[in-house]
Each structure stands twice: as structure tokens, then as C-alpha cells.
Amino acid sequence: MNCKKENGILFFTNSLEPLKYYDDIIIYDIPFKKEIFYYILYHSQGKKIHLVFNESDIYYNLKSFDEIFPQRKDFIKLYKFIEKGNTILFKEHLHPHLNLNPIKFLFCIKAMQEIGLINVKERDNIFMLSKNSVPQKVNIEQTQIMQRIFSAKKEFIEFAKFLVSQKI
């Protein structure tokens, strides 16, 4: 793709650099949040915006959600791991038996802590974990962290459907 003016930018959606310095703005990937997309449109002040993504990119982003989204089996795996006496975990070097994506691991820890299944103390590069006795069955999907993840994925799907329907 050729930009007619001298300055162009490949705009990474996780960056909100000042747009006034660029003549053309290229959005290479669909943003996960529609607010970022609208921020770019609002602040572009009539400059050309090039959208360089298609439906297959949307499916790739959905796959990314699935890679970080904890499943029931991930919570069970982590809980049993702690139950076996593994109470100290290094943040940057997860135990190979866990076999969890680091972001998924953090979501699991936060949700399990929020619902009261575990206690978590963080110090430097270490998680110190302990198991709690919970008298009744809990629903981790009802935690705030899980609801935020559900909501983010739902919003992304709605935004992606909207963009695709515009045929821009």
C-alpha cells in the first residue's frame, strides 16, 4: 500500500501516540477495544486512515482470547497443584506441570483469590499461595475478573461484527 504523503505510521492498537505528526494512519490489526478505534478516528482530524485487516484477523484475535481465557480444567489443575503442597511459584517461571499461559495463570489466581478458594501473597517475583476451606460449591464464572473477561470478549465480537458489516 502506498501512502501519498511523506509520513506514515503503522499504528499498533495498544499505543495511543499523538496522531498529529502523521499524514496517513494505518491500522494493521483490529483493536480489541472499540474505544481505541474511535479514539483514532476522532483524533485523526480528517487524515487518511487505512484499515489493513480482514475477517481472518478477527478469528485470530478471538483465538487470542481463548488462549488467555481460563477454563474449568485450568482452575482444577492449579487448585490440585496447590493442594499437593506447591505453595511458592515464581511469576516469571511457572512450574512446567502447570502448563498454563502466564496471563491465564494470573487470571486463575485472581479469580480463585476473589472467590476465597486461595490466599495469595505477592513479594518481589514470588507468589505465596495457600488453600482455603470453602464449605459450599463456588461458581468462579461469577467473579468480577471472569465477568470482565466475558464482557471484553463479547464487546470485541460485537465490534468486529459491526466493522465487517460496514464493508469499509
KEKE-3310 file (N, C-alpha, C; in steps of 0.2 Angstrom, whole numbers, plus 5000, padded with zeros to 4 digits):
npx = (5004:5003:5007:5002:5008:5022:5025:5021:5012:5013:5001:5000:4988:4989:4994:4994:4999:5002:4993:4994:5006:5007:5003:4996:4987:4989:4980:4984:4979:4964:4957:4956:4948:4934:4934:4947:4949:4939:4944:4956:4950:4943:4954:4961:4958:4953:4963:4970:4964:4969:4963:4969:4965:4956:4943:4949:4958:4951:4946:4958:4961:4951:4955:4966:4959:4954:4965:4970:4959:4953:4949:4938:4945:4958:4957:4955:4967:4977:4972:4973:4987:4991:4986:4994:5005:5012:5016:5023:5027:5036:5034:5039:5043:5034:5029:5033:5023:5011:5008:5002:4997:5005:4997:4984:4986:4988:4975:4968:4973:4969:4955:4952:4957:4948:4936:4938:4945:4958:4972:4983:4999:5010:5026:5040:5046:5038:5024:5015:5006:4991:4979:4961:4948:4933:4916:4905:4900:4908:4905:4916:4915:4907:4914:4922:4933:4932:4920:4923:4932:4923:4915:4923:4927:4914:4911:4921:4918:4905:4909:4918:4909:4901:4911:4914:4902:4901:4908:4919)
npy = (4994:5011:5026:5042:5054:5061:5056:5041:5029:5014:5009:5003:4995:4995:5007:5024:5035:5052:5058:5069:5070:5063:5059:5049:5036:5019:5006:4991:4980:4974:4983:4977:4984:4994:5008:5012:5012:5022:5032:5034:5038:5050:5058:5059:5069:5071:5065:5052:5036:5020:5004:4988:4975:4959:4947:4935:4940:4944:4932:4927:4935:4932:4919:4922:4927:4915:4908:4915:4914:4907:4890:4878:4867:4872:4879:4869:4861:4870:4872:4859:4857:4867:4861:4849:4854:4863:4878:4890:4900:4906:4921:4923:4911:4899:4884:4869:4858:4864:4870:4882:4896:4912:4923:4918:4910:4921:4926:4915:4914:4927:4926:4914:4919:4930:4923:4916:4904:4902:4910:4923:4929:4942:4944:4953:4943:4933:4922:4917:4905:4899:4886:4888:4882:4880:4880:4877:4874:4884:4897:4901:4908:4918:4928:4945:4947:4937:4940:4952:4948:4940:4950:4958:4950:4948:4961:4964:4955:4960:4972:4969:4962:4973:4981:4973:4972:4984:4985:4992)
npz = (5000:4996:5003:5000:5006:5014:5028:5036:5047:5055:5064:5080:5089:5103:5107:5109:5103:5099:5086:5077:5071:5059:5042:5036:5043:5047:5052:5057:5063:5070:5083:5100:5108:5106:5109:5107:5093:5090:5096:5088:5076:5080:5083:5072:5063:5050:5042:5031:5034:5034:5034:5038:5039:5040:5040:5044:5052:5063:5068:5072:5083:5091:5094:5102:5113:5118:5121:5133:5141:5156:5158:5166:5169:5170:5182:5191:5189:5194:5207:5212:5211:5221:5232:5233:5239:5233:5236:5233:5220:5206:5197:5184:5180:5178:5185:5176:5176:5177:5165:5160:5151:5155:5157:5158:5169:5179:5178:5183:5196:5202:5201:5209:5221:5223:5225:5236:5237:5238:5246:5243:5243:5237:5233:5228:5215:5217:5221:5235:5240:5247:5252:5255:5265:5259:5262:5254:5237:5224:5211:5200:5188:5191:5197:5198:5190:5180:5174:5168:5159:5151:5147:5139:5129:5123:5119:5110:5100:5096:5091:5081:5072:5069:5062:5051:5045:5039:5028:5024)
capx = (5000:5007:5004:5004:5012:5029:5025:5015:5014:5010:4998:4999:4982:4990:4998:4990:5004:4999:4992:4995:5013:5007:4999:4992:4987:4987:4978:4985:4975:4958:4958:4952:4943:4931:4936:4954:4947:4935:4949:4960:4946:4942:4960:4964:4957:4952:4969:4968:4965:4969:4962:4973:4964:4951:4939:4953:4962:4946:4946:4965:4960:4946:4959:4970:4955:4953:4972:4971:4953:4954:4943:4937:4951:4964:4957:4956:4974:4980:4970:4976:4994:4992:4984:4999:5010:5016:5014:5028:5028:5039:5030:5041:5045:5029:5031:5031:5017:5005:5007:4997:4999:5006:4991:4979:4988:4986:4968:4966:4975:4965:4948:4952:4958:4942:4930:4940:4947:4965:4975:4989:5003:5015:5033:5045:5045:5035:5018:5015:4999:4988:4972:4956:4942:4926:4911:4900:4902:4908:4905:4921:4912:4903:4919:4922:4938:4929:4915:4927:4935:4917:4912:4928:4926:4908:4912:4925:4914:4900:4913:4921:4903:4900:4916:4913:4895:4901:4911:4924)
capy = (5000:5017:5032:5048:5059:5059:5052:5036:5026:5008:5010:4997:4997:4996:5013:5030:5040:5058:5057:5075:5070:5058:5061:5043:5031:5013:5001:4984:4974:4976:4984:4973:4988:4999:5014:5014:5013:5028:5037:5036:5041:5056:5062:5059:5076:5071:5062:5046:5030:5014:4998:4983:4968:4956:4943:4930:4943:4944:4925:4926:4939:4928:4913:4925:4927:4909:4906:4918:4913:4901:4885:4875:4862:4876:4881:4862:4860:4875:4870:4852:4859:4870:4855:4845:4857:4868:4885:4895:4900:4912:4924:4923:4904:4895:4876:4866:4854:4868:4871:4887:4903:4916:4928:4913:4909:4927:4927:4910:4917:4932:4923:4910:4923:4934:4919:4914:4897:4903:4916:4925:4935:4943:4948:4953:4939:4926:4921:4913:4903:4894:4884:4889:4878:4883:4875:4876:4874:4891:4897:4905:4912:4924:4933:4951:4946:4932:4944:4957:4944:4938:4956:4961:4946:4950:4968:4963:4951:4965:4977:4965:4961:4980:4983:4968:4973:4991:4984:4998)
capz = (5000:4995:5006:4996:5009:5017:5034:5038:5053:5056:5071:5084:5093:5110:5108:5108:5101:5096:5079:5073:5067:5054:5037:5035:5048:5045:5057:5054:5067:5073:5090:5105:5111:5101:5111:5104:5086:5089:5098:5082:5071:5082:5084:5066:5060:5043:5039:5028:5039:5031:5038:5034:5042:5037:5044:5047:5058:5069:5071:5076:5089:5095:5097:5107:5119:5120:5124:5139:5145:5160:5158:5172:5170:5172:5189:5194:5189:5199:5214:5214:5212:5227:5237:5234:5243:5229:5238:5231:5212:5203:5192:5178:5178:5181:5185:5170:5177:5177:5158:5159:5149:5161:5158:5160:5176:5183:5179:5188:5203:5204:5202:5214:5227:5224:5227:5243:5237:5240:5249:5238:5245:5232:5236:5223:5210:5220:5223:5240:5239:5252:5250:5260:5265:5257:5264:5248:5230:5222:5204:5198:5182:5194:5199:5194:5184:5174:5171:5164:5153:5147:5144:5134:5123:5120:5116:5104:5095:5093:5087:5075:5068:5066:5057:5045:5041:5036:5021:5023)
cpx = (5004:5003:5007:5008:5018:5029:5019:5017:5010:5007:4997:4993:4983:4993:4993:4994:5000:4999:4993:5002:5013:5002:4994:4992:4985:4986:4979:4981:4969:4959:4954:4947:4940:4933:4943:4953:4944:4940:4954:4956:4944:4948:4963:4963:4957:4958:4966:4969:4965:4968:4965:4972:4958:4947:4943:4957:4957:4946:4953:4964:4956:4950:4963:4966:4955:4960:4973:4965:4954:4948:4943:4943:4957:4963:4958:4963:4978:4978:4973:4984:4996:4991:4990:5005:5014:5013:5018:5029:5031:5035:5032:5043:5040:5031:5028:5025:5011:5003:5001:5000:5000:5000:4985:4980:4986:4979:4965:4967:4970:4957:4947:4953:4951:4936:4932:4943:4955:4967:4982:4993:5009:5021:5038:5043:5041:5028:5018:5007:4997:4981:4967:4951:4936:4921:4906:4903:4902:4908:4910:4919:4909:4908:4920:4927:4936:4924:4918:4929:4929:4915:4917:4928:4920:4908:4916:4922:4909:4904:4915:4915:4901:4904:4915:4907:4896:4904:4916:4930)
cpy = (5006:5023:5038:5053:5056:5054:5048:5033:5019:5008:5004:4999:4997:5003:5019:5036:5046:5057:5063:5075:5066:5060:5055:5039:5024:5008:4994:4979:4977:4977:4979:4977:4994:5006:5017:5016:5020:5034:5039:5040:5049:5061:5062:5066:5076:5068:5055:5040:5024:5008:4992:4977:4966:4951:4938:4933:4943:4937:4924:4929:4935:4922:4916:4925:4920:4906:4909:4917:4907:4897:4882:4870:4866:4878:4874:4861:4864:4873:4864:4853:4862:4865:4851:4848:4862:4875:4891:4895:4906:4914:4923:4916:4900:4887:4873:4861:4858:4869:4876:4893:4908:4921:4924:4912:4915:4927:4921:4912:4922:4930:4919:4914:4927:4930:4916:4907:4897:4910:4917:4931:4936:4947:4947:4949:4933:4927:4916:4911:4898:4892:4886:4884:4882:4878:4873:4877:4882:4891:4903:4910:4918:4930:4939:4950:4942:4936:4949:4954:4942:4944:4959:4957:4947:4956:4968:4960:4956:4970:4975:4964:4968:4982:4979:4970:4980:4990:4990:4996)
cpz = (5000:4999:5002:4999:5012:5023:5035:5044:5052:5063:5075:5089:5100:5112:5106:5107:5098:5088:5074:5069:5061:5048:5035:5041:5046:5051:5054:5057:5070:5081:5095:5108:5106:5103:5108:5097:5086:5091:5092:5077:5073:5082:5077:5062:5053:5039:5036:5033:5034:5035:5034:5038:5039:5042:5047:5053:5064:5072:5075:5083:5094:5098:5102:5114:5122:5124:5131:5144:5149:5159:5165:5174:5172:5180:5193:5195:5194:5206:5217:5215:5218:5233:5238:5237:5239:5231:5236:5223:5210:5197:5185:5175:5181:5180:5179:5170:5176:5169:5157:5155:5155:5162:5160:5168:5181:5184:5184:5195:5206:5205:5208:5221:5228:5227:5234:5243:5239:5242:5244:5242:5239:5235:5230:5217:5212:5222:5229:5241:5245:5250:5256:5260:5264:5258:5258:5242:5228:5214:5202:5192:5185:5197:5195:5188:5179:5171:5166:5158:5148:5143:5138:5128:5119:5116:5110:5098:5092:5089:5081:5070:5065:5060:5050:5041:5038:5029:5019:5020)
residu = (MET:ASN:CYS:LYS:LYS:GLU:ASN:GLY:ILE:LEU:PHE:PHE:THR:ASN:SER:LEU:GLU:PRO:LEU:LYS:TYR:TYR:ASP:ASP:ILE:ILE:ILE:TYR:ASP:ILE:PRO:PHE:LYS:LYS:GLU:ILE:PHE:TYR:TYR:ILE:LEU:TYR:HIS:SER:GLN:GLY:LYS:LYS:ILE:HIS:LEU:VAL:PHE:ASN:GLU:SER:ASP:ILE:TYR:TYR:ASN:LEU:LYS:SER:PHE:ASP:GLU:ILE:PHE:PRO:GLN:ARG:LYS:ASP:PHE:ILE:LYS:LEU:TYR:LYS:PHE:ILE:GLU:LYS:GLY:ASN:THR:ILE:LEU:PHE:LYS:GLU:HIS:LEU:HIS:PRO:HIS:LEU:ASN:LEU:ASN:PRO:ILE:LYS:PHE:LEU:PHE:CYS:ILE:LYS:ALA:MET:GLN:GLU:ILE:GLY:LEU:ILE:ASN:VAL:LYS:GLU:ARG:ASP:ASN:ILE:PHE:MET:LEU:SER:LYS:ASN:SER:VAL:PRO:GLN:LYS:VAL:ASN:ILE:GLU:GLN:THR:GLN:ILE:MET:GLN:ARG:ILE:PHE:SER:ALA:LYS:LYS:GLU:PHE:ILE:GLU:PHE:ALA:LYS:PHE:LEU:VAL:SER:GLN:LYS:ILE)
# end
